[in-house]
Amino acid sequence: MTAPSVTATETAWKRRYRAARTSFPLWARDDADHLLYLSNIGGRFEVYAWNRLIGTHRRVTDRPEGTGYRVQSRLDPSGQNIWWFDDIKGNELGRWIREPFGGGKREIVTPDLEPAYSAGLVIGTGFAVLGRSRGEDGTTIYLLREGEAPVRIYQHAQSADVVSLSRDEKLIAIAHSEHGDSRNPAMRVLDLDGRAVAELWDGAGKGLEPVAWSPVAGDPRLIVMHDRRGRSQPLIFDASKSETDDVVLDLPGETFADWYPDAKALLIGHEYRGRSELYRYDVAARTLKKLDAQPGTVTTARVHPDGDLWYQLTSAPTPAATYSLNGGVVLRAPGEPAPAGVAFRDVDVDGVHVFIAEPATHGPFPTIFIVHGGPSSHDQDAFYPGVQAWVDHGFAVVLANYRGSDGYGKEWRDAIVGRVGLTELEDLAKVHNRLIADGLADPKRVILSGGSWGGYLTLLGLGMQPDRWSLGIPIVPVGDYIAAYEDEMEPLKKYDAALFGGTPDEVPESYRQSNPMTYVDNIRVPMLLIVGQNDPRCPSRSVDVYRERLLELGKKFEEYRFDAGHGSLVVDEQIRQVAMQIAFVSRNLGTPEPID
């Protein structure tokens, strides 16, 4: 790997963006020395191939907009071929490309199929199983064999995802929402002809997510995540008998799970209040042993075929790197490390868990609420260059895991169903009140901001809570929810229907009460709209409709549009957007520190 060019004279916040970063590496099933990862080494995030045996790193993709947003690249079992997803400027509507691991001729995997949104991919020996989503077809799954036409083995109007291929390459695990609730999917096992071999569903309002088959050939067991105890925990499903073996974990937070190579134990990742720890669960003895991983937030962890545990770790002051439990760093990007950030402190406000980053001086500070997206996501004790940029300029930053966030149990996650946006804003208001009362936030300089769902909540909050916020910065937001629903990718239509209780035609009042357009007349403060022109998740037309109403009403706003999708993978663009946000605030409220 060649280190990126970082200008020594640049301020710390820009160097945090430019410093090289890598994702957790993915190894080939049958050759763990062939690996893939994403990195921004060349100034934008692209796919890299790593031959660990000889120590070489090769940039696989080279697209102006970057590669790898939302859809992870893959290796075939042998590690000889790389599959990566090719779309147009981040619109997520694309096809898979295959090329040799060492470089060479590229080919479109399914030239006879129209571009589609990805609904999962698993690769076997000489074949693959491909999930696709398009509006007119719903979800389709195809069997792709070398030299043969694609064969459709599944189709349904509702959402589904191809998740895992059994070690003997005979069975496929899929998650599906044929019952009509994509927030709480069921699980099915198919053979390669699309015949159902086994099924698991916990009933209305309860979800199941298949994770991974046993890595031992002939072992028909599959890890499945459930929420039967009100929080995400694993069970082991035997597809040959349709029997489940529950894994009872006396842990307060949410968990994730994977297999050890011999399938005698599970790796358990446990997260509680935005921080992580790792465990080994012995399946036969039903015992849980905490592993000696470093403290912080574990974004990904897997057991390498040689038995060593690899995990990617981060914290608010420290960028992510991939470590080995046996000691040392497995993969860290080259070049100068990013300047350290300030640590977060925790605050609880009537059950809402909040991370706060603040300058070393005394408050009250100008304060920005950066509202996370999702909504089924959450903020962690992790390295966020954007958060640290605001702190460098004298702002306190508030990260609130409102009701609707994952990581805090099913009841918390489901609290927004039927009251979309309203519940989250109630929580943000509580936090706002508390931080002003505590003397942290200057009540005349409190900014509401966020991206994706956080952008939607920003527009909704500016209209529903007009006296609470001093400025707004909605990033890739939903403006008019009806236009967004009409234009968004098919899986999100199904997600919205589950969240709102139906489509806009079926439950118009539910959408009306949660639509930023309903409250646009109430806007009292300036806003900066940042919009991805090719965004399939929060489509730009929904903002077009909203901005036209702002113009009609004579509301004060600024606007920036970029030629990508639901965010940018280009480092210069990321820096540009943060700089314009801070400059916007400075023009309207002033900043404690000079802007670079």
Disulfide bonds with the S-S distance in Angstrom:
none
